[in-house]
């Protein structure tokens, strides 16, 4: 009888131990699942928090670009534009940007949020933006100037409806504020040339008038230079153009926009091309939005069409360029041509009517007879043969009416 009771007790104990083991196993599994769930939830929270952390870095960098348009290293930013900032005790961001004032800037920001121990959850956001060039130009300026025929200059203001028509030159609203200046010893104006405005030479130099040439205001109808319209102490700093970047997407090619075929189409943003040689659709380009295009080789363009409000900064890097596009739909400040030192000569074809800025401080600029420019010109040297007409846009003497930064792309890496 005792043996039977002992066996029953042993069996009961075994059953109890098995049940207890099952319960402990279930409890352990539950606790483990609960721990994993808690870890997953915490990781998700950290993941979600890391994105606004990274975006906070982007916002700080954009603020820096907007407030310091000519000096990106100001206000405590290090020389390579990197900044680290903690937000609370559980996270921080590291942000940096590369680029130059007036060009394309790439901002990269990493947001990090504490997870466990020394582990942080991170997310990276990258933004590409265009920064506005802050420039002012007085008129036609070069170190040396040569006029080989009749030269005519006056002014207008594309930003003032009383001094332009729809932002374009109107001879009925022309003014006498053009400046033709050299930092060198001077130049000569002859024949039947006239300048409605001012002429200037470098320190100690002089500008001379021969023949029937005339320089003065709108009422001046005599030969020579009107009193107060000449100076000989002109100086101006003209830094060399640097490449805005070394690579970017090429322009779209052979596209139809509003029923018209174009060789090249710019949809907005930064572009890079080794040449613009296509003439399938008449060597034409369409600019749909604010764009920047860097071309390292030959350019063959007969027409550039701008959508309303579109702008183009064209960087020219070829060794010699013959340029003769008809600009459609853009006022002078909306089209700027920046010529790199690698381009030694830029020639405007005969009868070219160009609207915009040509900034080429290291380049010889040649204008064939009959060429016209409405805008502003800066060159190492400027010469023209035959007749040449220059309408200075006074808008280039004012700050550009543009947002300091335009976002081109915003993406998580």
C-alpha positions, 0 to 999 in steps of 0.5 A: 500500500505504501509503495502504491502511494509513493508511486502516485506521489511521484507521478503527481510531482512529475506532472506538476513539474511538467506543468510548471515547466510549460508555464515557465516556458510560456512565461519566458516566451511571452517575456521574450516576445514582449521584450522584442516587441518593446525593442521593435517599438523603440526602434520604430520610434527612434527611426521615426525621430531620426528623420526630423532630426536630419531635416533639422540639420537641412533647415539650419544649412538652408538658413546659413545659405540664405543669411550668408550668400557670399560667405558660407563659412560665416557664423561658426561653420567650419571651413568645410561647412560641417556642423554638429548639433545635439537636440536634447539628450537622446539625439543629434545631427551632423550636417555639411554642404559643398558648393560655392556662392552663386552655384549649386550646393549639395546639403547632406544631413544625418540625424541620429537618435539613441537606441540602446547602449552605444547604438544610434539609429540614423537616417540621411537626407540630401538636398540639392539647391541653387544659390543666387549670384549676388552681382552688380555690373555697371555697363560694358567693361573690359581691360581693353576696348576697341571700336572699329566702326560706329558704336551706339549705347544707351540704357533702359531698366527691365525692372521698371515699367516706365523705362522698358516695355514688358521688361524689354528695351524700348527706344521710346523709353531709353535713358542716358545712363550707359557706362562704357568703361575700361580699367586700362589707359583708355580707348577711342570713339570715332565716326558717328558713334554716340554714347548716351551716358558716360565713359571711363578710363583707368587711373590716369587714362583718358577716353577720346572722341574723334569725328562726329562721336558724341558722349552725353545725356539725351539732350546733348547733340554736339561732338565730343564729351559733355562735361561731367560724363567722363572720368579717369579713375575707374577700377573694378574687381572681376574675379574669374569664373569657376566651374559650378560642378564637375558632373550633373545630368545632361539636358533632355534632347529631341523633345516636343514642348507645346507642339514645338520640337527642341534639340535641348530642354531644361526642366529646372536644376543643374545640367552638364554637357560636353557640347551643344552641337545638335541641329536636328531642330534648328539648334534650339533650346527650351528653358522651362524652369530656373536652370544652370547648365555647364558646357565644356565644349562647342556650342551651336545654338540659334535660338533659346526659348524661355518659359514665363519666369524661367531663368538660365545661368549658362557656363561656357568652358570651351576653348573658343565659342561662336555664339549667336542665339536669339533669346525669346521670352527672357529679359536680360537678368533672366539669362546670364552667360559665365565664361570660364578662363578656359575659353579664350575667345567668344565671338558674337556673329554678325546681326546677333541680337543678344539679351542677357549678361556676358561675364567673361573676365578672362576672355576676348569678346568679339562682336561682328558688324551689326550685333546688338546686346541688351544687358551688360558685358564684362570681358578681358578685352572687347572689340567690334567691327562695323556697327555695334549697339549696346543697350545697358540694362540698369537692372544689373546695377541693382540686387537680383530680385530672386530668392536666395536659395531654390530647392532642386531636390529633397531626398532620403538616401 
